[in-house]
Amino acid sequence: MRKAILSVLFLCAAALAAAQVSVTASVNKTALTLDDELTLSVEVRGAAGNMLMPELPSLPAFNVYSREVEQTTVNGQTNTVFRYVMLPRFVGKASIGAVSFNYNGKTYKTDPISVNIYRNAQGVQNARPASSSARAVSNGNYDSAAAKRVKQTADPNLPPLERDLANQAYARGDENFFLVAAVSDDKPYVNQTVTLGVRFYYNRPFYDAPYQKPSVSNIFMEDMGTAQGTQSIGGVLYRYEEQRYRLTGAAPGPATIGPASVRYMTGGSPLSALDRLFGGSAVSAEETAQSAPITLNVRALPAAGKPKSFYGAVGEGYTIAAAADRTRVEAGEAVTLTITVKGPGNLKPTQDLNLPAVDGFKIYNAAATSGSIPANGSERSYKVFKTVLVPSASGIYTIPSVKWSYFNPDKGSYQTIHTEPITIQVSPSTKADSGFDFGAASPAGSGFQTLGQDVSYLKTAYGPRPSVLTRMSGWYTLNWVMLSILAVCVLFASVGKKSLAQKRAYSTARGRLKKALSDETVADAVSDYLQQKMKISTGSLPLKSIVAALQKRGITPATAEAFSLLWQRLDAARFAPGAPGVQTAQELARQAQDILKLLEEETK
């Protein structure tokens, strides 16, 4: 029996481990030339122990000439990255098929990746192999004729950013170290995402090279990561390190990108093994490479045709989807509606989506989240909106489609997409009260509190012989007078007790609010005050009825509006605790004290 249990536990653990394994593939660039190289990274998450190498698909368009493996373990989670450096073989659109990975008898596959391969530079014939030196060599001697470079230009079919970087490099190919920078579009619209690329080219050894990124104005800038590559310039093979940024124009007008710089040391590395062996020192020099500044002209978005559902997204290829965490609920139960927008542009600075009113539901908007995810060798931004919907009555309801508009810079017009409608089936509530019980009085809990007793029970023991007063019971007129006086005294005493309880209601509620640590405590204090002071049981009354009852007791419209806002905030604190604008319990308690003070003054 024990062996069987252990076997089941082992299988469950293996299944859980297998369920947490994931395999993804990405490339460092999707556009390159025949001179360049491509790095394919395959990341395996959650697999540990002795692993097999991933199985690469057929790659007729590439030659794989380098491979490295990097493995890290953080908090028991093992991540392994396999990197393959490949050289392109021919021009055209190439596809890297699914990479297979076998682990614990299960096969995982990645999504295919598409890349575009372009021609080498135009205007030069590579009759001789690329050299690692910046000088052309002929029979061991410097050949000045060969050093006369033919003007090279990049393939015009290259994307604008890669084409501009390559052309700048061709123009500076007589230098051993240089830095160039370019953008994918120098006339973007406001909030349109453009890419900035900064490349450091070199064909000689160097070391100790700190990089200073460019400063910007009227631009939001985010890092996009680094890449490496090669480029043949006049028969000389250069390597480059590239840093990319995502730029977004903040406002219409000029935007500037300052120069980036690299300070590097040339010569032998200090304290090398050879230096230590012969007691010498390295001869080196510090130099600086700097890129040219760039100016952008940020254009304003057209006002004509701008829809109400436009929140600032600029780009193309956006998608939107909506989903509810459940479609069958009881009245008073919360439904979380999640709306996700994905696209190539920067969604962080866009405005939050305004969900239209939904019949039969109270709506509590929560904070939106945004970020980016890798997709087919590139990144796609996303923004997620969560909204809490609370149905007030049973029935079948439909959450209508939600519109989302964006500006397409290629077409110069606004485009609108929308979600699919969602049907919610609401059954009658099985709970006594799904909202705050403003009529529940603490500590009694029933909404009523005993103020005193007006009945005194007489002793039943035998008494002595009737006295004179007893014998005077026949005097009916005098008896009625005495009973009337006694009734008046009891009435005044009862009114005095009620007045004392009403006076104590305010001081009691104020003391509880000063110690309130949760919104429920604030709600109980307010409900007890209304019950004891004004005999208003709020547990089963809608907000309009409570406000009407307060107005009948003489409160001003401003105070009624303040109480209404307090009620709504307490309600929102329950159903959407993470929503922007929901006050903390202490703030709600201070607001409640101010409102009760107004009620106390206006109902005297």
DOMIGU-916239 format. One record per residue (C-alpha): chain; x, y, z; residue in three letters; residue number from 1. Coordinates in pm, whole numbers. Example, Ala and Ser with C-alpha at 12.3 -4.5 7.8 and 13.67 -1.06 7.14 Angstrom:
2
chain, X, Y, Z, resn, resi
A, 1230, -450, 780, Ala, 1
A, 1367, -106, 714, Ser, 2
//
This chain:
604
chain, X, Y, Z, resn, resi
A, 0, 0, 0, Met, 1
A, 283, 238, 90, Arg, 2
A, 459, 169, -240, Lys, 3
A, 139, 246, -428, Ala, 4
A, 97, 577, -248, Ile, 5
A, 460, 669, -315, Leu, 6
A, 416, 581, -682, Ser, 7
A, 109, 800, -709, Val, 8
A, 289, 1088, -538, Leu, 9
A, 586, 1045, -770, Phe, 10
A, 364, 1050, -1076, Leu, 11
A, 181, 1359, -949, Cys, 12
A, 510, 1536, -884, Ala, 13
A, 637, 1442, -1229, Ala, 14
A, 316, 1562, -1390, Ala, 15
A, 336, 1891, -1198, Leu, 16
A, 697, 1942, -1300, Ala, 17
A, 616, 1864, -1662, Ala, 18
A, 325, 2109, -1654, Ala, 19
A, 561, 2389, -1551, Gln, 20
A, 810, 2332, -1835, Val, 21
A, 803, 2587, -2118, Ser, 22
A, 1017, 2636, -2428, Val, 23
A, 1040, 2959, -2630, Thr, 24
A, 1256, 3072, -2922, Ala, 25
A, 1361, 3422, -3027, Ser, 26
A, 1611, 3595, -3258, Val, 27
A, 1812, 3911, -3199, Asn, 28
A, 1695, 4066, -3527, Lys, 29
A, 1442, 4001, -3802, Thr, 30
A, 1619, 4193, -4080, Ala, 31
A, 1984, 4128, -4179, Leu, 32
A, 2217, 4117, -4479, Thr, 33
A, 2437, 3841, -4614, Leu, 34
A, 2730, 4005, -4430, Asp, 35
A, 2550, 3987, -4099, Asp, 36
A, 2492, 3708, -3850, Glu, 37
A, 2183, 3594, -3665, Leu, 38
A, 2159, 3465, -3306, Thr, 39
A, 1882, 3216, -3231, Leu, 40
A, 1805, 3176, -2858, Ser, 41
A, 1606, 2879, -2728, Val, 42
A, 1503, 2921, -2363, Glu, 43
A, 1390, 2620, -2158, Val, 44
A, 1219, 2698, -1826, Arg, 45
A, 1147, 2450, -1551, Gly, 46
A, 1355, 2155, -1678, Ala, 47
A, 1646, 2039, -1462, Ala, 48
A, 1894, 1756, -1453, Gly, 49
A, 2043, 1588, -1755, Asn, 50
A, 1872, 1739, -2057, Met, 51
A, 1896, 1667, -2424, Leu, 52
A, 1991, 1943, -2662, Met, 53
A, 1704, 2103, -2852, Pro, 54
A, 1646, 1964, -3198, Glu, 55
A, 1678, 2237, -3456, Leu, 56
A, 1461, 2227, -3767, Pro, 57
A, 1599, 2216, -4118, Ser, 58
A, 1772, 2551, -4184, Leu, 59
A, 1852, 2566, -4556, Pro, 60
A, 1893, 2945, -4545, Ala, 61
A, 2158, 2943, -4267, Phe, 62
A, 2486, 2787, -4161, Asn, 63
A, 2521, 2732, -3785, Val, 64
A, 2879, 2795, -3681, Tyr, 65
A, 2863, 2864, -3305, Ser, 66
A, 2670, 2730, -3008, Arg, 67
A, 2672, 2807, -2635, Glu, 68
A, 2466, 2700, -2333, Val, 69
A, 2385, 2911, -2026, Glu, 70
A, 2201, 2771, -1723, Gln, 71
A, 2079, 2955, -1415, Thr, 72
A, 1876, 2848, -1110, Thr, 73
A, 1677, 3103, -910, Val, 74
A, 1446, 2999, -623, Asn, 75
A, 1457, 2640, -741, Gly, 76
A, 1352, 2737, -1096, Gln, 77
A, 1606, 2626, -1357, Thr, 78
A, 1633, 2821, -1683, Asn, 79
A, 1857, 2707, -1967, Thr, 80
A, 1932, 2918, -2275, Val, 81
A, 2080, 2761, -2591, Phe, 82
A, 2225, 3019, -2829, Arg, 83
A, 2306, 2944, -3194, Tyr, 84
A, 2497, 3194, -3412, Val, 85
A, 2408, 3148, -3779, Met, 86
A, 2522, 3298, -4109, Leu, 87
A, 2267, 3359, -4387, Pro, 88
A, 2322, 3185, -4721, Arg, 89
A, 2088, 3355, -4967, Phe, 90
A, 1862, 3657, -5005, Val, 91
A, 1491, 3637, -4938, Gly, 92
A, 1238, 3565, -4668, Lys, 93
A, 1349, 3275, -4451, Ala, 94
A, 1156, 3081, -4190, Ser, 95
A, 1304, 2920, -3880, Ile, 96
A, 1073, 2631, -3811, Gly, 97
A, 962, 2494, -3476, Ala, 98
A, 1244, 2390, -3242, Val, 99
A, 1169, 2058, -3063, Ser, 100
A, 1269, 1975, -2707, Phe, 101
A, 1215, 1637, -2536, Asn, 102
A, 1187, 1619, -2157, Tyr, 103
A, 1048, 1337, -1941, Asn, 104
A, 891, 1168, -2240, Gly, 105
A, 710, 1480, -2356, Lys, 106
A, 794, 1690, -2662, Thr, 107
A, 773, 2069, -2660, Tyr, 108
A, 780, 2285, -2972, Lys, 109
A, 833, 2655, -3028, Thr, 110
A, 652, 2882, -3270, Asp, 111
A, 810, 2945, -3615, Pro, 112
A, 1000, 3269, -3669, Ile, 113
A, 1024, 3465, -3997, Ser, 114
A, 1327, 3678, -4089, Val, 115
A, 1418, 3878, -4400, Asn, 116
A, 1765, 3850, -4558, Ile, 117
A, 1884, 4131, -4787, Tyr, 118
A, 2174, 4176, -5030, Arg, 119
A, 2520, 4306, -4945, Asn, 120
A, 2624, 4662, -5014, Ala, 121
A, 2580, 4785, -5369, Gln, 122
A, 2862, 4944, -5569, Gly, 123
A, 3146, 4718, -5449, Val, 124
A, 3275, 4382, -5566, Gln, 125
A, 3411, 4153, -5299, Asn, 126
A, 3688, 4004, -5517, Ala, 127
A, 3903, 3939, -5213, Arg, 128
A, 3814, 3796, -4876, Pro, 129
A, 3730, 4023, -4586, Ala, 130
A, 4029, 4114, -4375, Ser, 131
A, 4045, 4194, -4006, Ser, 132
A, 4262, 4497, -4083, Ser, 133
A, 4139, 4833, -4196, Ala, 134
A, 4406, 4849, -4467, Arg, 135
A, 4398, 4662, -4795, Ala, 136
A, 4701, 4434, -4836, Val, 137
A, 4867, 4337, -5169, Ser, 138
A, 5164, 4094, -5165, Asn, 139
A, 5240, 4189, -4807, Gly, 140
A, 5268, 4561, -4881, Asn, 141
A, 5022, 4843, -4842, Tyr, 142
A, 4844, 4902, -5172, Asp, 143
A, 4724, 5263, -5200, Ser, 144
A, 4526, 5188, -5513, Ala, 145
A, 4329, 4916, -5338, Ala, 146
A, 4267, 5154, -5053, Ala, 147
A, 4057, 5377, -5278, Lys, 148
A, 3714, 5264, -5176, Arg, 149
A, 3422, 5242, -5411, Val, 150
A, 3116, 5412, -5259, Lys, 151
A, 2897, 5151, -5098, Gln, 152
A, 2525, 5176, -5029, Thr, 153
A, 2296, 4941, -4844, Ala, 154
A, 2026, 4737, -5011, Asp, 155
A, 1736, 4982, -5064, Pro, 156
A, 1493, 4709, -4962, Asn, 157
A, 1629, 4705, -4609, Leu, 158
A, 1400, 4855, -4340, Pro, 159
A, 1473, 5228, -4293, Pro, 160
A, 1651, 5187, -3960, Leu, 161
A, 1886, 4910, -4072, Glu, 162
A, 1947, 5085, -4407, Arg, 163
A, 2041, 5415, -4241, Asp, 164
A, 2275, 5248, -3989, Leu, 165
A, 2447, 5051, -4265, Ala, 166
A, 2492, 5355, -4489, Asn, 167
A, 2641, 5557, -4204, Gln, 168
A, 2884, 5270, -4140, Ala, 169
A, 2983, 5254, -4509, Tyr, 170
A, 3058, 5627, -4501, Ala, 171
A, 3292, 5584, -4203, Arg, 172
A, 3460, 5259, -4306, Gly, 173
A, 3809, 5414, -4299, Asp, 174
A, 3795, 5429, -3916, Glu, 175
A, 3876, 5142, -3682, Asn, 176
A, 3620, 5247, -3417, Phe, 177
A, 3308, 5459, -3464, Phe, 178
A, 2954, 5503, -3330, Leu, 179
A, 2642, 5565, -3543, Val, 180
A, 2276, 5619, -3456, Ala, 181
A, 1950, 5628, -3654, Ala, 182
A, 1572, 5612, -3608, Val, 183
A, 1310, 5416, -3796, Ser, 184
A, 1101, 5732, -3861, Asp, 185
A, 1201, 6096, -3809, Asp, 186
A, 845, 6234, -3849, Lys, 187
A, 633, 6027, -3609, Pro, 188
A, 292, 6117, -3474, Tyr, 189
A, 233, 6181, -3105, Val, 190
A, 245, 5849, -2919, Asn, 191
A, 367, 5664, -3228, Gln, 192
A, 642, 5418, -3142, Thr, 193
A, 969, 5450, -3334, Val, 194
A, 1295, 5263, -3283, Thr, 195
A, 1632, 5418, -3213, Leu, 196
A, 1939, 5208, -3294, Gly, 197
A, 2292, 5290, -3171, Val, 198
A, 2580, 5079, -3310, Arg, 199
A, 2944, 5070, -3201, Phe, 200
A, 3159, 4938, -3489, Tyr, 201
A, 3513, 4806, -3439, Tyr, 202
A, 3772, 4597, -3622, Asn, 203
A, 4049, 4606, -3362, Arg, 204
A, 4071, 4476, -3004, Pro, 205
A, 3963, 4709, -2724, Phe, 206
A, 3872, 4691, -2357, Tyr, 207
A, 3716, 4890, -2074, Asp, 208
A, 3452, 5063, -2289, Ala, 209
A, 3172, 5225, -2081, Pro, 210
A, 2869, 5333, -2282, Tyr, 211
A, 2669, 5653, -2224, Gln, 212
A, 2317, 5646, -2367, Lys, 213
A, 2179, 5958, -2537, Pro, 214
A, 1972, 6222, -2362, Ser, 215
A, 1628, 6306, -2506, Val, 216
A, 1372, 6585, -2491, Ser, 217
A, 999, 6568, -2571, Asn, 218
A, 1040, 6190, -2597, Ile, 219
A, 967, 5888, -2378, Phe, 220
A, 1251, 5636, -2416, Met, 221
A, 1264, 5269, -2309, Glu, 222
A, 1539, 5009, -2352, Asp, 223
A, 1472, 4729, -2600, Met, 224
A, 1785, 4522, -2543, Gly, 225
A, 2110, 4462, -2727, Thr, 226
A, 2223, 4273, -3036, Ala, 227
A, 2550, 4186, -3208, Gln, 228
A, 2640, 4147, -3572, Gly, 229
A, 2896, 4186, -3850, Thr, 230
A, 2924, 4405, -4158, Gln, 231
A, 3178, 4395, -4439, Ser, 232
A, 3292, 4747, -4529, Ile, 233
A, 3527, 4772, -4828, Gly, 234
A, 3640, 4414, -4780, Gly, 235
A, 3711, 4468, -4409, Val, 236
A, 3503, 4273, -4160, Leu, 237
A, 3366, 4486, -3877, Tyr, 238
A, 3179, 4369, -3574, Arg, 239
A, 2924, 4585, -3401, Tyr, 240
A, 2739, 4603, -3068, Glu, 241
A, 2391, 4750, -3102, Glu, 242
A, 2165, 4903, -2838, Gln, 243
A, 1802, 4967, -2930, Arg, 244
A, 1542, 5194, -2771, Tyr, 245
A, 1168, 5239, -2806, Arg, 246
A, 1079, 5608, -2851, Leu, 247
A, 741, 5778, -2817, Thr, 248
A, 682, 6146, -2895, Gly, 249
A, 522, 6327, -2602, Ala, 250
A, 382, 6640, -2771, Ala, 251
A, 371, 6796, -3118, Pro, 252
A, 687, 6982, -3215, Gly, 253
A, 1061, 6916, -3235, Pro, 254
A, 1215, 6638, -3029, Ala, 255
A, 1588, 6591, -2988, Thr, 256
A, 1808, 6288, -2930, Ile, 257
A, 2150, 6377, -2798, Gly, 258
A, 2474, 6199, -2895, Pro, 259
A, 2558, 5861, -2747, Ala, 260
A, 2921, 5793, -2658, Ser, 261
A, 3164, 5510, -2585, Val, 262
A, 3498, 5564, -2410, Arg, 263
A, 3726, 5276, -2496, Tyr, 264
A, 4087, 5175, -2437, Met, 265
A, 4303, 5050, -2724, Thr, 266
A, 4625, 4851, -2709, Gly, 267
A, 4705, 4548, -2495, Gly, 268
A, 4497, 4469, -2191, Ser, 269
A, 4667, 4590, -1869, Pro, 270
A, 4846, 4329, -1661, Leu, 271
A, 4809, 4058, -1924, Ser, 272
A, 4984, 3725, -1879, Ala, 273
A, 5266, 3835, -2112, Leu, 274
A, 5315, 4159, -1916, Asp, 275
A, 5335, 3975, -1588, Arg, 276
A, 5582, 3724, -1734, Leu, 277
A, 5829, 3987, -1859, Phe, 278
A, 5754, 4254, -1603, Gly, 279
A, 5641, 4503, -1866, Gly, 280
A, 5334, 4717, -1887, Ser, 281
A, 5069, 4757, -2154, Ala, 282
A, 5072, 5055, -2386, Val, 283
A, 4717, 5184, -2434, Ser, 284
A, 4526, 5502, -2505, Ala, 285
A, 4177, 5620, -2412, Glu, 286
A, 3960, 5740, -2697, Glu, 287
A, 3594, 5837, -2738, Thr, 288
A, 3347, 5747, -3013, Ala, 289
A, 3034, 5960, -3040, Gln, 290
A, 2721, 5948, -3253, Ser, 291
A, 2563, 6250, -3419, Ala, 292
A, 2252, 6409, -3258, Pro, 293
A, 1913, 6347, -3418, Ile, 294
A, 1611, 6577, -3441, Thr, 295
A, 1257, 6445, -3484, Leu, 296
A, 949, 6636, -3596, Asn, 297
A, 660, 6502, -3387, Val, 298
A, 330, 6552, -3567, Arg, 299
A, -5, 6613, -3401, Ala, 300
A, -283, 6361, -3454, Leu, 301
A, -561, 6481, -3686, Pro, 302
A, -874, 6603, -3512, Ala, 303
A, -1101, 6517, -3803, Ala, 304
A, -1265, 6179, -3766, Gly, 305
A, -1133, 6114, -3416, Lys, 306
A, -1382, 5876, -3249, Pro, 307
A, -1484, 5887, -2882, Lys, 308
A, -1331, 5541, -2835, Ser, 309
A, -982, 5671, -2918, Phe, 310
A, -754, 5662, -2612, Tyr, 311
A, -422, 5753, -2772, Gly, 312
A, -297, 5431, -2937, Ala, 313
A, -102, 5482, -3260, Val, 314
A, 13, 5201, -3487, Gly, 315
A, -144, 4909, -3668, Glu, 316
A, -233, 4548, -3603, Gly, 317
A, -408, 4598, -3268, Tyr, 318
A, -638, 4332, -3123, Thr, 319
A, -892, 4347, -2840, Ile, 320
A, -1065, 4069, -2645, Ala, 321
A, -1300, 4055, -2346, Ala, 322
A, -1364, 3773, -2100, Ala, 323
A, -1565, 3731, -1779, Ala, 324
A, -1436, 3516, -1494, Asp, 325
A, -1783, 3358, -1472, Arg, 326
A, -2109, 3389, -1659, Thr, 327
A, -2347, 3240, -1397, Arg, 328
A, -2379, 3430, -1068, Val, 329
A, -2630, 3525, -803, Glu, 330
A, -2765, 3875, -761, Ala, 331
A, -2517, 4078, -560, Gly, 332
A, -2215, 3865, -654, Glu, 333
A, -1925, 4028, -835, Ala, 334
A, -1823, 3943, -1193, Val, 335
A, -1473, 4042, -1308, Thr, 336
A, -1461, 4158, -1670, Leu, 337
A, -1112, 4156, -1825, Thr, 338
A, -1046, 4348, -2148, Ile, 339
A, -704, 4296, -2310, Thr, 340
A, -560, 4513, -2588, Val, 341
A, -246, 4403, -2776, Lys, 342
A, -47, 4574, -3046, Gly, 343
A, 293, 4691, -3167, Pro, 344
A, 271, 5045, -3027, Gly, 345
A, 343, 5174, -2679, Asn, 346
A, 25, 5133, -2474, Leu, 347
A, 157, 5260, -2141, Lys, 348
A, 81, 5631, -2198, Pro, 349
A, -265, 5564, -2342, Thr, 350
A, -573, 5661, -2142, Gln, 351
A, -776, 5405, -1950, Asp, 352
A, -1078, 5257, -2122, Leu, 353
A, -1418, 5395, -2019, Asn, 354
A, -1668, 5111, -1999, Leu, 355
A, -2020, 5227, -2089, Pro, 356
A, -2306, 5181, -1845, Ala, 357
A, -2441, 4827, -1832, Val, 358
A, -2810, 4792, -1748, Asp, 359
A, -2865, 4600, -1426, Gly, 360
A, -2505, 4628, -1300, Phe, 361
A, -2305, 4850, -1074, Lys, 362
A, -1960, 4915, -1225, Ile, 363
A, -1633, 4949, -1032, Tyr, 364
A, -1327, 5012, -1250, Asn, 365
A, -993, 4881, -1127, Ala, 366
A, -643, 4996, -1221, Ala, 367
A, -507, 4901, -1565, Ala, 368
A, -178, 4716, -1614, Thr, 369
A, 52, 4731, -1916, Ser, 370
A, 371, 4571, -2042, Gly, 371
A, 523, 4388, -2338, Ser, 372
A, 571, 4025, -2441, Ile, 373
A, 792, 3862, -2708, Pro, 374
A, 609, 3745, -3018, Ala, 375
A, 764, 3592, -3331, Asn, 376
A, 1104, 3746, -3279, Gly, 377
A, 970, 4090, -3181, Ser, 378
A, 776, 4249, -2894, Glu, 379
A, 407, 4330, -2866, Arg, 380
A, 267, 4566, -2605, Ser, 381
A, -43, 4487, -2403, Tyr, 382
A, -278, 4670, -2169, Lys, 383
A, -525, 4491, -1944, Val, 384
A, -835, 4656, -1797, Phe, 385
A, -1023, 4486, -1514, Lys, 386
A, -1373, 4594, -1422, Thr, 387
A, -1595, 4459, -1142, Val, 388
A, -1964, 4428, -1228, Leu, 389
A, -2225, 4362, -956, Val, 390
A, -2576, 4265, -1074, Pro, 391
A, -2861, 4401, -862, Ser, 392
A, -3139, 4162, -971, Ala, 393
A, -3184, 3825, -1136, Ser, 394
A, -3222, 3787, -1509, Gly, 395
A, -3021, 3738, -1828, Ile, 396
A, -2801, 4033, -1914, Tyr, 397
A, -2570, 4113, -2202, Thr, 398
A, -2246, 4304, -2164, Ile, 399
A, -2229, 4491, -2495, Pro, 400
A, -1924, 4499, -2718, Ser, 401
A, -1660, 4753, -2619, Val, 402
A, -1504, 4970, -2889, Lys, 403
A, -1133, 5057, -2909, Trp, 404
A, -993, 5293, -3171, Ser, 405
A, -639, 5364, -3282, Tyr, 406
A, -471, 5584, -3540, Phe, 407
A, -303, 5404, -3830, Asn, 408
A, -11, 5624, -3948, Pro, 409
A, 31, 5430, -4274, Asp, 410
A, -330, 5487, -4377, Lys, 411
A, -355, 5828, -4207, Gly, 412
A, -692, 5742, -4053, Ser, 413
A, -853, 5608, -3737, Tyr, 414
A, -945, 5242, -3714, Gln, 415
A, -1195, 5087, -3468, Thr, 416
A, -1205, 4735, -3330, Ile, 417
A, -1445, 4590, -3072, His, 418
A, -1500, 4298, -2837, Thr, 419
A, -1771, 4034, -2864, Glu, 420
A, -2081, 4066, -2640, Pro, 421
A, -2088, 3851, -2325, Ile, 422
A, -2407, 3703, -2175, Thr, 423
A, -2436, 3686, -1796, Ile, 424
A, -2706, 3473, -1633, Gln, 425
A, -2802, 3603, -1286, Val, 426
A, -3009, 3393, -1047, Ser, 427
A, -3192, 3523, -737, Pro, 428
A, -2969, 3578, -436, Ser, 429
A, -2969, 3310, -168, Thr, 430
A, -2812, 3548, 85, Lys, 431
A, -3010, 3769, 323, Ala, 432
A, -2818, 4080, 221, Asp, 433
A, -2527, 4094, -24, Ser, 434
A, -2433, 4456, 49, Gly, 435
A, -2343, 4645, 365, Phe, 436
A, -2590, 4598, 651, Asp, 437
A, -2626, 4958, 762, Phe, 438
A, -2903, 4853, 999, Gly, 439
A, -2700, 4602, 1194, Ala, 440
A, -2618, 4755, 1533, Ala, 441
A, -2311, 4639, 1719, Ser, 442
A, -2298, 4473, 1969, Pro, 443
A, -2664, 4367, 1963, Ala, 444
A, -2659, 4302, 1588, Gly, 445
A, -3034, 4336, 1538, Ser, 446
A, -3063, 4708, 1487, Gly, 447
A, -3241, 4761, 1826, Phe, 448
A, -3098, 4843, 2168, Gln, 449
A, -3272, 4812, 2504, Thr, 450
A, -3293, 5150, 2672, Leu, 451
A, -3476, 5049, 2989, Gly, 452
A, -3787, 4882, 3137, Gln, 453
A, -4113, 5048, 3230, Asp, 454
A, -4280, 4748, 3402, Val, 455
A, -4194, 4661, 3765, Ser, 456
A, -4319, 4330, 3895, Tyr, 457
A, -4493, 4326, 4239, Leu, 458
A, -4423, 4080, 4515, Lys, 459
A, -4687, 3812, 4566, Thr, 460
A, -4623, 3752, 4934, Ala, 461
A, -4906, 3810, 5186, Tyr, 462
A, -4922, 4163, 5326, Gly, 463
A, -5060, 4311, 5642, Pro, 464
A, -5417, 4440, 5698, Arg, 465
A, -5520, 4698, 5434, Pro, 466
A, -5410, 5045, 5531, Ser, 467
A, -5598, 5371, 5514, Val, 468
A, -5478, 5435, 5163, Leu, 469
A, -5612, 5101, 5054, Thr, 470
A, -5944, 5176, 5201, Arg, 471
A, -5942, 5505, 5011, Met, 472
A, -5951, 5313, 4677, Ser, 473
A, -6314, 5394, 4655, Gly, 474
A, -6231, 5754, 4593, Trp, 475
A, -6239, 5720, 4213, Tyr, 476
A, -6177, 6084, 4124, Thr, 477
A, -5864, 6106, 4334, Leu, 478
A, -5737, 5779, 4188, Asn, 479
A, -5775, 5903, 3832, Trp, 480
A, -5589, 6223, 3917, Val, 481
A, -5300, 6031, 4068, Met, 482
A, -5282, 5792, 3773, Leu, 483
A, -5274, 6084, 3530, Ser, 484
A, -4988, 6248, 3720, Ile, 485
A, -4800, 5915, 3721, Leu, 486
A, -4849, 5869, 3345, Ala, 487
A, -4715, 6217, 3276, Val, 488
A, -4407, 6143, 3489, Cys, 489
A, -4344, 5814, 3305, Val, 490
A, -4381, 5992, 2969, Leu, 491
A, -4128, 6262, 3060, Phe, 492
A, -3890, 5998, 3194, Ala, 493
A, -3919, 5795, 2872, Ser, 494
A, -3860, 6104, 2657, Val, 495
A, -3558, 6190, 2869, Gly, 496
A, -3413, 5844, 2819, Lys, 497
A, -3464, 5863, 2443, Lys, 498
A, -3307, 6208, 2428, Ser, 499
A, -3008, 6084, 2628, Leu, 500
A, -2967, 5784, 2393, Ala, 501
A, -2983, 6013, 2092, Gln, 502
A, -2718, 6240, 2240, Lys, 503
A, -2497, 5942, 2317, Arg, 504
A, -2538, 5809, 1958, Ala, 505
A, -2313, 6081, 1815, Tyr, 506
A, -2040, 6051, 2077, Ser, 507
A, -2043, 5671, 2049, Thr, 508
A, -2019, 5679, 1669, Ala, 509
A, -1740, 5937, 1680, Arg, 510
A, -1539, 5725, 1921, Gly, 511
A, -1577, 5416, 1702, Arg, 512
A, -1475, 5607, 1390, Leu, 513
A, -1157, 5733, 1553, Lys, 514
A, -1053, 5369, 1610, Lys, 515
A, -1181, 5233, 1275, Ala, 516
A, -931, 5013, 1091, Leu, 517
A, -1156, 4883, 810, Ser, 518
A, -1436, 5007, 591, Asp, 519
A, -1675, 4759, 757, Glu, 520
A, -1617, 4929, 1093, Thr, 521
A, -1692, 5267, 936, Val, 522
A, -2013, 5130, 784, Ala, 523
A, -2126, 4982, 1119, Asp, 524
A, -2064, 5308, 1302, Ala, 525
A, -2264, 5509, 1049, Val, 526
A, -2552, 5264, 1047, Ser, 527
A, -2569, 5253, 1430, Asp, 528
A, -2580, 5631, 1444, Tyr, 529
A, -2867, 5653, 1193, Leu, 530
A, -3055, 5381, 1378, Gln, 531
A, -3019, 5533, 1725, Gln, 532
A, -3035, 5900, 1631, Lys, 533
A, -3298, 5903, 1356, Met, 534
A, -3454, 5555, 1366, Lys, 535
A, -3349, 5493, 1004, Ile, 536
A, -3277, 5126, 938, Ser, 537
A, -3059, 5132, 627, Thr, 538
A, -3012, 4756, 589, Gly, 539
A, -3289, 4706, 333, Ser, 540
A, -3326, 5057, 192, Leu, 541
A, -3175, 5175, -137, Pro, 542
A, -2957, 5483, -134, Leu, 543
A, -3233, 5712, -268, Lys, 544
A, -3468, 5613, 16, Ser, 545
A, -3205, 5676, 283, Ile, 546
A, -3125, 6019, 141, Val, 547
A, -3496, 6103, 122, Ala, 548
A, -3541, 6003, 487, Ala, 549
A, -3252, 6228, 588, Leu, 550
A, -3391, 6519, 388, Gln, 551
A, -3727, 6484, 568, Lys, 552
A, -3537, 6540, 893, Arg, 553
A, -3406, 6872, 767, Gly, 554
A, -3058, 6811, 627, Ile, 555
A, -2939, 7033, 345, Thr, 556
A, -2888, 6905, -14, Pro, 557
A, -2512, 6949, 23, Ala, 558
A, -2504, 6723, 328, Thr, 559
A, -2727, 6470, 152, Ala, 560
A, -2486, 6464, -143, Glu, 561
A, -2190, 6417, 95, Ala, 562
A, -2363, 6123, 264, Phe, 563
A, -2444, 5973, -77, Ser, 564
A, -2076, 5989, -181, Leu, 565
A, -1971, 5827, 148, Leu, 566
A, -2217, 5542, 92, Trp, 567
A, -2090, 5482, -263, Gln, 568
A, -1726, 5485, -154, Arg, 569
A, -1798, 5229, 117, Leu, 570
A, -1973, 5016, -142, Asp, 571
A, -1683, 5053, -386, Ala, 572
A, -1429, 4964, -116, Ala, 573
A, -1599, 4629, -86, Arg, 574
A, -1631, 4533, -451, Phe, 575
A, -1319, 4696, -601, Ala, 576
A, -1055, 4737, -329, Pro, 577
A, -778, 4803, -584, Gly, 578
A, -960, 5073, -781, Ala, 579
A, -798, 5419, -812, Pro, 580
A, -969, 5678, -586, Gly, 581
A, -1094, 5431, -322, Val, 582
A, -997, 5588, 6, Gln, 583
A, -833, 5409, 294, Thr, 584
A, -1028, 5318, 608, Ala, 585
A, -877, 5611, 801, Gln, 586
A, -976, 5859, 530, Glu, 587
A, -1325, 5715, 514, Leu, 588
A, -1351, 5739, 894, Ala, 589
A, -1249, 6106, 891, Arg, 590
A, -1500, 6177, 616, Gln, 591
A, -1771, 5994, 811, Ala, 592
A, -1695, 6204, 1123, Gln, 593
A, -1741, 6524, 925, Asp, 594
A, -2069, 6403, 776, Ile, 595
A, -2208, 6289, 1115, Leu, 596
A, -2115, 6628, 1262, Lys, 597
A, -2320, 6796, 989, Leu, 598
A, -2611, 6560, 1053, Leu, 599
A, -2590, 6632, 1424, Glu, 600
A, -2599, 7009, 1370, Glu, 601
A, -2874, 7008, 1108, Glu, 602
A, -3116, 6773, 1288, Thr, 603
A, -3124, 6946, 1629, Lys, 604
//
